[in-house]
């Protein structure tokens, strides 16, 4: 699930797995609406995102 949270300087989103662990999180946005849009964008593009091994 995606969660939108309040930070001391704005809002951010994080993606949590089924086991409750945080998988990733966003930058801090200045508005809650921007954080919500960021989460929606991440959700929309994730199925087509490639994995690049940069090791």
N, C-alpha and C positions, 0 to 999 in steps of 0.2 A: 504494500500500500504506500501511497504518497502521503506525507504529512506536511502541512504548512505550519511553521513555528515562528514565534516572535524571538528576535535577537535583540541585544542591547542597542543596536544601530539600525534595525530594520526587520526584515522577514527573510526566511529561507525555507527550502523544502528538503525533505530527506525521503529516501526510498528504503522501506523496511521489508525484509524477507518474511516468509511464513513463520520462521522461528523467532521473530521479533528483533533480529539483529539489523543494524543499519548497514545497508549495502553501499550507499553513496549519499552525498548531500550537495546542495548547490552553493553558489556564492550568496552573499547577503544582498537582498534587493531593498530599495528604499520604500517600496509600497507592498502591501499584502497582495494587491491585484497583480503586480509584476511577478511575485513569487508563485502565485497560482497559475499564471500564464506559463512560467518556466516549467512547472511540474507537468502541465498539459502538453507542452512541447516535447519534453523528455519522454513522456508516455507515448506520444504519437510516433516519434522517430525511432524509439528503441527496437521495434521489430526488424527494422531494416538496417540498423547500425552494424558495421563490420567490427571484427576484433583484429587489432593490429599488434603483433608481437614486436616490441621494440627493445628486446633484451639483447 
